[in-house]
Amino acid sequence: PGGRAIIVLDEPFLTLDKNRTENALRVLKEFHETTGWQIFLFTKEEELAEQVRSFFGERAQVIRLD
């Protein structure tokens, strides 16, 4: 209780359409704002990386592994 933790997600929205992905990102953002937990989201999808940037703003850090 009161501690912080990390959530690691690997391609969590792979089978979701754009609308459901946006809804899931809203839930993650609310969870982050409520708990302060860090969220690591791994994806190969550029579109998802852009959606994460738009939802989380400056708090999002995108790292490309080329």
C-alpha positions in Angstrom: 0.0 0.0 0.0 1.3 3.4 -1.0 4.3 2.0 -2.8 5.1 2.3 -6.4 5.6 -0.5 -8.9 6.1 -1.2 -12.5 3.8 -2.7 -15.1 5.4 -4.4 -18.1 3.2 -4.9 -21.2 4.4 -6.6 -24.4 2.1 -6.0 -27.4 -1.0 -5.8 -25.2 -3.3 -4.3 -27.8 -2.2 -6.4 -30.8 -5.7 -7.7 -31.5 -7.7 -4.5 -30.6 -9.0 -2.0 -33.1 -8.1 1.7 -32.8 -11.2 2.6 -30.7 -10.6 -0.2 -28.2 -6.9 0.7 -28.1 -7.7 4.3 -27.2 -10.0 3.1 -24.5 -7.3 0.9 -23.0 -4.8 3.7 -23.1 -7.3 5.9 -21.2 -7.6 3.2 -18.5 -3.8 2.9 -18.3 -3.4 6.7 -18.1 -6.0 6.9 -15.3 -4.3 4.0 -13.5 -0.9 5.7 -13.8 -2.3 9.0 -12.5 -4.0 7.3 -9.6 -1.1 5.0 -8.5 2.1 6.7 -9.8 3.2 3.3 -11.2 5.5 3.3 -14.2 4.2 1.6 -17.3 6.6 -0.1 -19.8 4.8 -0.9 -23.1 6.7 -2.8 -25.7 5.5 -2.7 -29.3 6.7 -2.8 -32.9 3.7 -0.8 -34.1 4.6 2.8 -34.9 0.9 3.9 -34.7 0.6 2.6 -31.1 3.8 4.5 -30.2 2.2 7.7 -31.6 -1.0 7.0 -29.7 0.9 6.6 -26.4 2.7 9.9 -27.0 -0.6 11.7 -27.6 -2.2 10.2 -24.5 0.7 10.5 -22.1 2.4 13.6 -23.4 5.8 14.5 -21.9 5.6 11.5 -19.5 5.9 9.1 -22.5 9.4 8.2 -23.6 9.6 6.2 -26.9 12.8 4.3 -27.5 13.4 2.7 -30.9 15.4 -0.5 -31.0 16.5 -0.5 -34.6 
